[in-house]
Amino acid sequence: MPEGYLVIGEITKPQGVQGELKARPITCDPERFRGLEAVYLLEKGQYVRRGVRVRSVSDEAVFFRMDGVETREDAEKMRGAALYIDREHAVRLGEDENFLVDLIGCEALDENGTVYGEIKDVLQPGGNDVYVIAGRRGEILVPALKSVVTRVDVENKKMHLDSRRLREVAVFPDSEEVR
């Protein structure tokens, strides 16, 4: 499993006058905050563990208390801070699931060994995710469909694509395919 931490939220503002915080969930399952006992903050290049007590959770917001944050002034200093968890406490993924952050940097190639480039971003416009692949000729947009993405190997940073389906659904730079 890749090392590191995963972002699950961002503190948006203080809530009240006694140090409570409001955060925007950055996760497909905001309910994962329930029962959470600690988060990590990135402080001076180091991940620092902070205890938390979650009061309420919705799709749009999480309200919680954090160790060391006792006043509205303390809470105001936290505005904009990202909330991380370590991988040990991450949600368990299904067989064909990956964390988006683990896809960034994967080399995209097809069954013939043709390399299209490296995944630079994952867009989430609605119906399905879209991989942004930076290649020699520019960006290629590839929908995250099982018929296009045949295999993902995050350990070796490879995403395998079906060349036939890729030509049918991908958006290539200047309407040209990468050959």
C-alpha positions as CSV (number, residue, x, y, z in Angstrom):
1,M,0.0,0.0,0.0
2,P,1.4,3.5,-0.8
3,E,2.6,5.5,2.1
4,G,1.4,8.8,3.3
5,Y,-1.7,10.6,4.4
6,L,-5.1,11.2,2.7
7,V,-7.0,14.5,2.8
8,I,-10.6,14.1,4.0
9,G,-11.7,17.7,4.7
10,E,-10.9,21.4,4.9
11,I,-11.6,23.6,7.8
12,T,-13.9,26.4,6.6
13,K,-14.5,28.6,9.6
14,P,-15.0,28.7,13.4
15,Q,-18.4,27.7,14.7
16,G,-19.5,29.6,17.8
17,V,-17.2,31.1,20.4
18,Q,-15.8,28.1,22.2
19,G,-13.4,26.8,19.6
20,E,-15.7,24.5,17.6
21,L,-14.8,24.2,13.9
22,K,-16.8,23.7,10.7
23,A,-15.1,21.6,7.9
24,R,-16.1,20.8,4.3
25,P,-15.8,17.0,3.7
26,I,-13.5,16.1,0.9
27,T,-14.4,12.4,0.7
28,C,-17.0,10.4,-1.1
29,D,-18.3,9.3,2.3
30,P,-18.7,12.1,4.8
31,E,-20.1,9.5,7.3
32,R,-16.5,8.4,7.7
33,F,-16.1,11.3,10.1
34,R,-18.4,9.7,12.7
35,G,-16.4,7.9,15.3
36,L,-13.2,9.6,14.1
37,E,-10.9,10.2,17.1
38,A,-8.0,12.0,15.4
39,V,-6.9,13.8,12.3
40,Y,-3.5,15.1,11.1
41,L,-2.6,18.7,10.2
42,L,0.4,19.6,8.1
43,E,2.4,21.9,10.2
44,K,5.9,23.1,9.1
45,G,6.2,20.1,6.7
46,Q,5.2,17.5,9.4
47,Y,2.0,15.7,10.0
48,V,0.8,16.4,13.5
49,R,-1.8,14.3,15.2
50,R,-4.7,16.1,16.8
51,G,-7.6,14.5,18.7
52,V,-11.1,15.4,17.6
53,R,-14.6,15.0,18.8
54,V,-17.2,15.1,16.0
55,R,-20.5,16.7,16.9
56,S,-22.5,16.4,13.6
57,V,-22.0,15.3,10.0
58,S,-23.8,16.1,6.8
59,D,-22.9,15.9,3.1
60,E,-21.9,19.6,3.2
61,A,-20.3,20.1,6.7
62,V,-18.7,18.5,9.7
63,F,-18.9,20.2,13.1
64,F,-16.2,19.2,15.6
65,R,-13.9,20.1,18.4
66,M,-10.1,19.7,18.1
67,D,-7.6,19.3,20.9
68,G,-5.7,22.6,21.5
69,V,-8.5,24.7,20.0
70,E,-10.4,26.3,22.9
71,T,-11.5,29.8,21.7
72,R,-12.9,31.4,18.6
73,E,-9.5,33.0,18.0
74,D,-7.8,29.6,18.1
75,A,-10.4,28.3,15.7
76,E,-10.0,31.3,13.3
77,K,-6.3,30.4,13.0
78,M,-7.3,27.0,11.7
79,R,-9.4,28.4,8.7
80,G,-8.3,26.8,5.5
81,A,-6.3,23.9,7.1
82,A,-6.6,20.5,5.4
83,L,-7.6,17.6,7.6
84,Y,-5.7,14.3,6.9
85,I,-5.9,10.8,8.1
86,D,-3.1,8.2,7.9
87,R,-3.6,5.2,5.6
88,E,-4.1,2.9,8.6
89,H,-7.3,4.7,9.4
90,A,-8.5,5.1,5.8
91,V,-11.7,3.5,4.6
92,R,-11.3,0.0,3.2
93,L,-11.6,0.0,-0.6
94,G,-13.2,-2.6,-2.8
95,E,-11.3,-4.8,-5.2
96,D,-11.4,-2.4,-8.2
97,E,-11.2,0.8,-6.2
98,N,-8.3,3.2,-5.6
99,F,-7.8,6.5,-3.9
100,L,-7.6,9.3,-6.5
101,V,-4.4,10.5,-5.1
102,D,-2.8,7.2,-5.9
103,L,-3.7,7.5,-9.6
104,I,-1.8,10.7,-10.0
105,G,1.6,9.9,-11.6
106,C,0.5,6.6,-13.1
107,E,1.8,5.9,-16.6
108,A,-1.1,5.3,-19.0
109,L,-0.4,2.7,-21.6
110,D,-2.4,0.3,-23.8
111,E,-2.1,-3.4,-24.5
112,N,0.3,-2.7,-27.3
113,G,2.8,-0.9,-25.0
114,T,1.9,2.5,-26.4
115,V,2.5,5.1,-23.7
116,Y,0.0,7.9,-23.7
117,G,1.5,9.9,-20.9
118,E,1.1,10.3,-17.1
119,I,-2.0,11.0,-15.1
120,K,-1.8,14.5,-13.9
121,D,-5.3,15.0,-12.5
122,V,-8.7,13.4,-12.0
123,L,-11.7,15.5,-12.8
124,Q,-15.1,14.8,-11.2
125,P,-17.7,16.5,-13.4
126,G,-20.6,14.2,-12.6
127,G,-21.5,10.9,-14.2
128,N,-18.0,9.5,-14.0
129,D,-14.5,10.6,-13.3
130,V,-12.2,11.8,-16.1
131,Y,-8.4,11.2,-16.1
132,V,-6.2,14.0,-17.4
133,I,-3.2,12.4,-19.1
134,A,-0.3,14.7,-20.0
135,G,1.4,13.3,-23.0
136,R,4.0,14.4,-25.7
137,R,1.3,16.1,-27.7
138,G,-0.7,17.6,-24.9
139,E,-3.5,16.6,-22.6
140,I,-5.8,13.6,-23.3
141,L,-9.1,13.3,-21.4
142,V,-10.1,9.7,-20.7
143,P,-13.4,8.8,-19.0
144,A,-13.0,6.4,-16.1
145,L,-14.9,3.5,-17.6
146,K,-14.2,-0.2,-17.0
147,S,-14.4,-0.7,-20.8
148,V,-11.5,1.7,-21.2
149,V,-9.4,1.2,-18.1
150,T,-8.6,-2.5,-18.1
151,R,-6.3,-2.6,-15.1
152,V,-4.8,-0.3,-12.5
153,D,-1.5,-1.1,-10.7
154,V,-0.9,1.7,-8.2
155,E,2.1,-0.2,-6.7
156,N,3.9,0.0,-10.1
157,K,2.2,3.3,-11.1
158,K,0.6,1.9,-14.3
159,M,-2.9,2.3,-15.7
160,H,-3.6,-0.1,-18.6
161,L,-6.1,1.1,-21.3
162,D,-8.0,-0.6,-24.1
163,S,-6.7,1.1,-27.3
164,R,-9.9,0.5,-29.3
165,R,-12.2,1.9,-26.6
166,L,-9.8,4.7,-26.0
167,R,-10.1,5.9,-29.6
168,E,-13.9,5.8,-29.3
169,V,-14.3,7.9,-26.1
170,A,-11.1,9.8,-25.2
171,V,-10.7,13.5,-26.1
172,F,-7.2,13.9,-27.8
173,P,-5.4,17.3,-28.2
174,D,-6.5,19.1,-31.4
175,S,-8.9,16.2,-32.2
176,E,-5.9,14.0,-33.1
177,E,-5.2,10.6,-31.6
178,V,-1.8,9.8,-30.2
179,R,-0.4,7.0,-32.3
